[in-house]
């Protein structure tokens, strides 16, 4: 599809996309008009431009349909259509109107059905004349379209679409025959920020070396609290890229939905919420000295398909036995002392990362094992007695 056709088709998709809620039937004396969205639009969780068809030649999916009826027992000629689209945030985005050199007519009592594809192809089925639309994006609309480049959803906003059928003759001038205005708030859909998934723990992005000591780490991420996520954990093979390993695991069903773990796949579960602790059963255990990759995926309904929203791929290594042999089991009082010293947020982050206390250095002396716990308890008491004040560092 050449650039001009792609742009024109995109314009019509924006038109179709924003005429999103059924406009009530508006009747004039001679013409009735109604506009309805497709079932795909009504059931969609997101609206991606790729799934709406702009990346392929020819007509895309039907987004809207309009019904126009001549209620007179005589022909109506010199008819024109006008479409104006605006948003509460941007203002007027698109202005379309029929070319004055290309009016259309309707037979007595004729009803016609037209979709966004018909308008893009400059025709209305059942009407003999071609329909040529002129106009397009306003300056504000140009900025709106540019902002959509590379994006997959409409920005959150309230949109207004006005459709007018009018007649123009030398004797009467311009006479409006029917008008319908539709309003749609895109708040029901995921905004760009809401559709992103940010990983928190364990590990870091691929390329960073992070070692944890916990065999059963807590996986956590930021995203919608009401979404269902697919969590995939795979073992590094040394020859395959993280992307290919994750994609290979994703190609089969997750466990719990009839799928089985691949040889290099440690975990593949559907998760409600934003965190999950690696379990002791139903998985392939994490082994010390090995490196792992993980990703979180949220699959949502698009306008005529499904779309995967994926996080980055993170990695971590599980510490070898000699590096965790000195891990200390701390008491509740010792844990409270650590929180007092480094803050609860940092403590939870380290715990989620799988870090464990191995030694404590205080006043130039190193404490290990049970003595480290006792020393932390002493520090807590000093804090409570206001005999020890935590410095800025």
Secondary structure in CASP SS format (residue, H / E / C, confidence):
PFRMAT SS
TARGET T0000
AUTHOR 0000-0000-0000
METHOD secondary structure of the structure
MODEL  1
X C 1.00
X C 1.00
X H 1.00
X H 1.00
X H 1.00
X H 1.00
X H 1.00
X H 1.00
X H 1.00
X H 1.00
X H 1.00
X H 1.00
X H 1.00
X H 1.00
X H 1.00
X H 1.00
X H 1.00
X H 1.00
X C 1.00
X C 1.00
X C 1.00
X C 1.00
X E 1.00
X E 1.00
X E 1.00
X E 1.00
X E 1.00
X C 1.00
X C 1.00
X C 1.00
X E 1.00
X E 1.00
X E 1.00
X E 1.00
X E 1.00
X E 1.00
X E 1.00
X C 1.00
X H 1.00
X H 1.00
X H 1.00
X H 1.00
X H 1.00
X C 1.00
X C 1.00
X C 1.00
X C 1.00
X C 1.00
X C 1.00
X C 1.00
X C 1.00
X C 1.00
X C 1.00
X C 1.00
X C 1.00
X C 1.00
X C 1.00
X C 1.00
X C 1.00
X C 1.00
X C 1.00
X C 1.00
X C 1.00
X E 1.00
X E 1.00
X E 1.00
X E 1.00
X E 1.00
X E 1.00
X E 1.00
X C 1.00
X C 1.00
X C 1.00
X C 1.00
X C 1.00
X E 1.00
X E 1.00
X E 1.00
X E 1.00
X E 1.00
X E 1.00
X E 1.00
X E 1.00
X E 1.00
X E 1.00
X E 1.00
X E 1.00
X C 1.00
X C 1.00
X C 1.00
X E 1.00
X E 1.00
X E 1.00
X E 1.00
X E 1.00
X E 1.00
X E 1.00
X E 1.00
X C 1.00
X C 1.00
X C 1.00
X C 1.00
X C 1.00
X E 1.00
X E 1.00
X E 1.00
X C 1.00
X C 1.00
X C 1.00
X C 1.00
X E 1.00
X E 1.00
X E 1.00
X E 1.00
X E 1.00
X H 1.00
X H 1.00
X H 1.00
X H 1.00
X H 1.00
X C 1.00
X C 1.00
X C 1.00
X C 1.00
X C 1.00
X C 1.00
X C 1.00
X C 1.00
X C 1.00
X C 1.00
X C 1.00
X C 1.00
X E 1.00
X E 1.00
X E 1.00
X E 1.00
X E 1.00
X C 1.00
X H 1.00
X H 1.00
X H 1.00
X H 1.00
X H 1.00
X H 1.00
X H 1.00
X H 1.00
X H 1.00
X H 1.00
X C 1.00
X C 1.00
X C 1.00
X C 1.00
X C 1.00
X C 1.00
X C 1.00
X C 1.00
X C 1.00
X E 1.00
X E 1.00
X E 1.00
X E 1.00
X E 1.00
X E 1.00
X E 1.00
X E 1.00
X E 1.00
X E 1.00
X E 1.00
X E 1.00
X C 1.00
X C 1.00
X C 1.00
X E 1.00
X E 1.00
X E 1.00
X E 1.00
X E 1.00
X E 1.00
X E 1.00
X E 1.00
X E 1.00
X E 1.00
X E 1.00
X E 1.00
X E 1.00
X H 1.00
X H 1.00
X H 1.00
X C 1.00
X C 1.00
X C 1.00
X C 1.00
X C 1.00
X C 1.00
X C 1.00
X C 1.00
X C 1.00
X E 1.00
X E 1.00
X E 1.00
X E 1.00
X C 1.00
X C 1.00
X E 1.00
X E 1.00
X C 1.00
X C 1.00
X C 1.00
X C 1.00
X C 1.00
X E 1.00
X E 1.00
X C 1.00
X C 1.00
X C 1.00
X C 1.00
X C 1.00
X E 1.00
X E 1.00
X E 1.00
X E 1.00
X E 1.00
X C 1.00
X C 1.00
X C 1.00
X C 1.00
X C 1.00
X E 1.00
X E 1.00
X E 1.00
X E 1.00
X E 1.00
X E 1.00
X E 1.00
X E 1.00
X C 1.00
X C 1.00
X C 1.00
X C 1.00
X C 1.00
X C 1.00
X H 1.00
X H 1.00
X H 1.00
X H 1.00
X H 1.00
X H 1.00
X H 1.00
X H 1.00
X H 1.00
X C 1.00
X C 1.00
X C 1.00
X C 1.00
X C 1.00
X C 1.00
X C 1.00
X C 1.00
X C 1.00
X C 1.00
X C 1.00
X C 1.00
X C 1.00
X C 1.00
X E 1.00
X E 1.00
X E 1.00
X E 1.00
X E 1.00
X E 1.00
X E 1.00
X E 1.00
X C 1.00
X C 1.00
X E 1.00
X E 1.00
X E 1.00
X C 1.00
X C 1.00
X C 1.00
X C 1.00
X C 1.00
X C 1.00
X C 1.00
X C 1.00
X C 1.00
X C 1.00
X C 1.00
X C 1.00
X C 1.00
X E 1.00
X E 1.00
X E 1.00
X E 1.00
X E 1.00
X E 1.00
X E 1.00
X E 1.00
X E 1.00
X E 1.00
X E 1.00
X C 1.00
X C 1.00
X C 1.00
X C 1.00
X E 1.00
X E 1.00
X E 1.00
X E 1.00
X E 1.00
X C 1.00
X C 1.00
X C 1.00
X E 1.00
X E 1.00
X E 1.00
X E 1.00
X E 1.00
X C 1.00
X C 1.00
X H 1.00
X H 1.00
X H 1.00
X C 1.00
X C 1.00
X C 1.00
X C 1.00
X C 1.00
X C 1.00
X C 1.00
X C 1.00
X H 1.00
X H 1.00
X H 1.00
X H 1.00
X H 1.00
X H 1.00
X H 1.00
X H 1.00
X H 1.00
X H 1.00
X H 1.00
X C 1.00
X H 1.00
X H 1.00
X H 1.00
X H 1.00
X H 1.00
X H 1.00
X H 1.00
X H 1.00
X H 1.00
X H 1.00
X C 1.00
X C 1.00
X C 1.00
X C 1.00
X C 1.00
X E 1.00
X E 1.00
X E 1.00
X E 1.00
X C 1.00
X C 1.00
X E 1.00
X E 1.00
X E 1.00
X E 1.00
X H 1.00
X H 1.00
X H 1.00
X H 1.00
X H 1.00
X H 1.00
X H 1.00
X H 1.00
X H 1.00
X H 1.00
X H 1.00
X H 1.00
X H 1.00
X H 1.00
X H 1.00
X H 1.00
X C 1.00
X C 1.00
X C 1.00
X C 1.00
X C 1.00
X C 1.00
X C 1.00
X C 1.00
X C 1.00
END
